[in-house]
Amino acid sequence: MNIPIVRLTSLAHGGGCGCKLAPSVLQQLLSDQPVLQPYRELLVGTETGDDAAVWQLDDGTCIVATTDFFMPMVDDPQDFGRIAATNAISDVYAMGARPIFALAILGMPVDKVSTEMVRDILKGGAQVCASAGIPVAGGHSIDAPEPIYGLAVIGTCRAEDVRRNASAKPGDAIILTKALGVGIYSAAFKKGALSPAAYAEMVGSMTLLNRIGMELAKDPAVHAMTDVTGFGLLGHALEMARGSKLALVIRAGDVALLTEAQHLAQQRFITGASTRNWMSYSDGVTLPPDCPDWQRHILTDPQTSGGLLIACEPVRAQALLDTIIAAGYPSARIIGHTQTGTPSVHVML
C-alpha cells in the first residue's frame, strides 16, 4: 500500500506529556482504587503520585517499574522515538534507580503512517535505550487511530537509594535541572512559528537523559526527587509539597527558561494543558498579584521529558548544583526552598 507522507503531529489531537489527563481528572479516577498496604514488599505505589512503582526483594534490592507513552509533538519520526524513550526512562532515574531493560509500546494508524516512519520511531527509541545502556527486550503494538509510542522500563536500586517525591524535609533547598518552556515551543512548532534553532534547543532538552538521578540518590543530602512532566513545574511541586506535608516556595525569577520561551508565551503560544493544569491545582498554589499571564503559563507549561525537581539539605545545595551542571545540565538552578506550613506552593517573582 502506497501511503502519502504526512506530518505526525497532524494525526494527533495532542502531543508529548501535554496529552496527560489533568491532575484533577486523574485524582477522580484513582480515588476509589483499592488500598495497596497489604503488600509489604511494595515500597512505592499509587499513594503519592510518584514516578514509578518500587518492589523490594528479600535481599534489599528493589525493582523499579514504570510505563510512559504519548502522541507526537514533532514530525520527525526518529526525534519522536528519541523523545518518548528519554521521557519514559526518566521515571526510573527520578526514583534513584538504574534502568536495566525496556519494552516498547506502539499504537499506529497503519493506513496513514508508512512502515518506514514507524521503523524510524522505533529506531529513535532504540538509540536512546542504547545510550542508557539498556536493550528494548520486547513490546506490544496495536492498530490505533492516533500514533502512540513509549516504553515500559524496569530498573533496580538498593532500598536505601530509593528517592520519592514525598520525602522532602523542612528547610530543604529546591533544585530544577532543566529549563522550562517545552510545551510553549511545541505549541509554536504546530503553528509553524518555531525557529530552527529553537527546535534544536527543544529536542536537545527533551532527549537529555536524567541519568544524574542515579548518582544523586546515593547522596544522603538528597531527600526527594521527581521529574517535571505533564503537570508543569507547579503541579509537580505541589505533589512534592502534599506528599511531604510541607510548603514549597518557588522563586520564579531563578527558574531557567528555554531561550525563546518568554517571548513565545507573551505571543500566546501556549497549550491547552497549561490551562487545564492551572484549573486543577490553583487552589494549592499562590501567585503574587502582579504575576503576568505569560509567567503563569510557563510555570504550568507541560514539560515533555523535563528536568528533575530535587529537595536537598541547604548546606549542600550549591555543591550538588555544581555537580549537576558539571554532569551536563547547564540550565540547573536552585529555585526555592521548603518550609513548614499547609502543603502548598507559593511563588515569588
Secondary structure, DSSP 8 states (H G I E B T S, - for coil): -------GGGG-SS-GGGGS--HHHHHHHHTTS---TT-TTEEE-STT--SSEEEE-TTSEEEEEEEEEE--SSS-HHHHHHHHHHHHHHHHHHTT-EEEEEEEEEEE-TTTS-HHHHHHHHHHHHHHHHHTT--EEEEEEEE-SS-EEEEEEEEEEEGGG---SS---TT-EEEE-S-B-HHHHHHHHHTT---HHHHHHHHHHHTS--THHHHHTT-TTEEEEEE--TTHHHHHHHHHHHHHT-EEEEEGGGS-B-TTHHHHHHTT---HHHHHHHHHHGGGEE--TT--HHHHHHHT---TT--EEEEE-GGGHHHHHHHHHHTT-TT-EEEEEEESSSSEEEEE-
